[in-house]
Amino acid sequence: MSHEIEIFSEGDVVVARLRGDIDMTTTPAISAHVLDALTPDVAGLLVDLSEIRYVDSAGVHLIFELARRLEAGRQGMALVVADASPVRRLLDITNVAQAVAICPAFDDGLSAVSTGARRSY
C-alpha cells in the first residue's frame, strides 16, 4: 500500500492533499509531515482526502489525534471528502464529523477552516 502527500498553504490554512491509502504503515509519515507544517500562527488544517482509496482504523485515529492537537491550539480543521465516496461512509460510521467538519468540495473546506471549524467530542 502506498501514499503520497502534498503540503502547501492557501492563505493562513495548511493544506495536506493525500493520495493512495491511509493505514498503519503510512500514518507515521503522514503525521510527521502534517505536524511539521503546522505552526501556531496558521488558522488550521485542511486535509484533502478526495483521492484516498482506503482508510483503516489507524487513519481514523490519526484524524482524531490531529483534531485534538488543533483544538488545543484553537485552530480549525476540515476534511475534503466527496459525499458519494466510500471513505465518507467510513467517516460517518466512526463519527469523525463530531470532531472535524467534512466538506464535499475544496473551497468549502477552506472556508470551514478559515471560519474556525471546530467541533467538540
N, C-alpha and C positions, 0 to 999 in steps of 0.2 A: 504494500500500500504506500502511496506517495502523496506528497502535498507540495504546494507552492504557496509562498506568502509574499505579498507586496505591501509595504508600509509606506504611506505618504500622508501629507497634510492637505486638508481642504479648509483654509482659514485657520481657525483655532481648534479644529477637530482632527484627531489622528484617525486615519482610516487603515484598517487591516483587511486587505482583499485576499481571501483564501480560495484555493482551488485544490481539488482532489478529495482526500479523506482526512477526517479528524478522529484519531483513535489513540490508544495508549502509546503507540510508538511515535506519533507525531506531535502530541500535545506538549511535551517538554520544549521542543524547538519553537513551536508557535508561541507558547507562553513567554519564553525568553525574548523573542523578537518584539512582541507586543509590549511587554513591560519595559524594555529598553527605550521604546519610543514615547512612553507616557511620562510627562513631566507635570509638575504642579500647576503650570500656567496654561494647560490646554483645557478646553471646555469638556472634553470627554473623548470617547472612543466609539467609532462606528465599525462594526465587523460585518463585512460583506460576505455572506455565505451563499450567494446566488449560484456559484459554480462548485459547490461542495456536493460530492456524490454520496458520502457516508459519514455518519457521526455515531460514535459509540458512547458508552457511559463516561469515559474519561473526557471526551469532548464536551459533554453536558456539564460535567464537574468544572471544567476549565471556564465555561461561560459563567457559571455561578461564582467562581472564585474571582474572575475579573470584575464582575458586577459588585462584589463585596468591596474589593480594593478601590474601585472608582467611587462607590458610595461613601466610603470612609474619607476620600479626598474631596467630597462634594462635587464630583464630576459626573456627567451623564454617560449613558451607554445605550446603544441601539444595535439591532441586528437587521440586515437586509436579507430577507428570505421570501421567495415567491409564495403566494398563498397556496398554489397547487403542488408545491414541492413536497416530496416525502420527508425531507428534513423538517419542514414546517410542522408536519404531523407529529414527528418525534418531539419537537419543542413544545407543542401543545400538550402532549401526553405527560411530559416531565415538568409542566408548569413553569417553563422558562419565562413566559410572559409576565409572571408575577415579579420577576427580578429585573427584566430589561424590556424596553419597547421593541416590538418586532414589526418591521415595516416591509411592505412589498416592493418598494422602489428606493433606489439610492438617495434621491433628493429628499424623500420623506424621512429617511433615516438621518440625513444631515440635519434637517430641521428639528427632529426629535432630540438629537444630542445638543444642538445649539440652544434649544429652549429648556435644557436641563432635564432631559428624560431620566427620571429616577423612579425606582419602584421600591416598595418595602416588601420584605419577605421574611 
